[in-house]
Amino acid sequence: MTRSRAQDPNVCGVTAAIAVIDGKWKTALLWLLESGPHRPGELRRQLPGLSEKVLTQALREMAADGLVHREVHDVLPLKTVYSLTAFGRELSEALGPVADWGHRRLARLAQSPPAP
């Protein structure tokens, strides 16, 4: 899905929302940032396999979409902290029922015998 779909007024709302959180790491970043502000290094340590480049790109896109706030403290070395905006918290809350559904699906799959 392209990022332009997130801004296209002619797509359904679900498509526009998914375009904003599309990708491997954005939902995990939203989940981590729910607990409060984090520095980029903290986020990387909590998400093994996430490269610095991909983290930076995801956080920039999330900031451009109004989901996260980037605060740079004027100290040496520079200290950058990311936190959810009110809009980002709203999205995170909206995803709660989807997460619940996903957990129910996983439990259902665990109970079902594997398909032939």
Secondary structure as GFF3:
##gff-version 3
##sequence-region A 1 116
A	DSSP	three_ten_helix	3	6	.	.	.	ID=ss1
A	DSSP	alpha_helix	13	21	.	.	.	ID=ss2
A	DSSP	alpha_helix	26	33	.	.	.	ID=ss3
A	DSSP	alpha_helix	40	46	.	.	.	ID=ss4
A	DSSP	alpha_helix	52	64	.	.	.	ID=ss5
A	DSSP	beta_strand	68	73	.	.	.	ID=ss6
A	DSSP	beta_strand	79	84	.	.	.	ID=ss7
A	DSSP	alpha_helix	86	111	.	.	.	ID=ss8
###
